[in-house]
């Protein structure tokens, strides 16, 4: 019995020593497994934009006669996207062109008339010198010549007015051709053939496809660090494309007082074909220390 009691006490002492060792091990500091990064990044986000992106609107009212461009079509500046009914304008333009020709003929007629009167005046002057006619007859010839010269000038002004009217109708005729304002792609079409439109109505949405730019905002502390020409990393989070490089081309010279931020514009260098205007991307920038 005495031996059993001694063994039990020895066992309790062993357990007590093991608990102390475990507690001391838990309280002792552990060395860190990794060090902090030397550099950190600030991540901003912003949309991919292009410089040229507009709604092409009708410059005059009329009926849409033909649609020549559908969504997704690549177009060049001046390509016709749609045609409005131009029959009335074309008829008015034809009448104006005929009027110009008629008035130009009147000018030629008055020019010939003036030359005849100039010849009559020279003959009257010689006859006056020879005392063959009276002074009144000479004055009559001179006044007739002056009157015809005024008629000639009036005819020339009428021709100019008619030409201006013809040019105005040329412009109106040109407005019936809905043309692309720059190279790009047709992103939307708002009209259909046969639809009646008024001046100012949206017809197409045309957007350029390059160069792709990224517009984003940064805290004002970056104003002293960032400069034009700096390269940034651009990541499209929703599209599986490699990270892109963008070069800063514009930094706002003022700080927005409501948000204490500056606006930055960067152009994507050699963008991936999967990037599209309107996408939201992340911009990685080294943080300030």
Buried (B, 14 or more C-beta within 10 A) or exposed (E): EEEEEEEEEEEEEEEEEEEEEEEEEEEEEEEEEEEEEEEEEBEBEBEBBBEBBBEBBBBBEBBBBEBEBEEEBEBEEEBBBBBBBBEEBEEBBEEBBEBBEEBBEBBEEBBEBBEEBBEBBEEBBEBBEEEEBEEEEBEBBBEBBEEBBEBBEEBBEBBEEBBEBBEEBBEBBEBBBBBBBBBBBBBEBBBEEEBEBEEEBBBBBBBBBBEBBBBBBBBBEBBEEBEEEBEBBBBBEEEEBEEBBBEBBEBBEEBEEEEEBBBBBBBBEEBBEEBBBEBEBBBEBBEEE
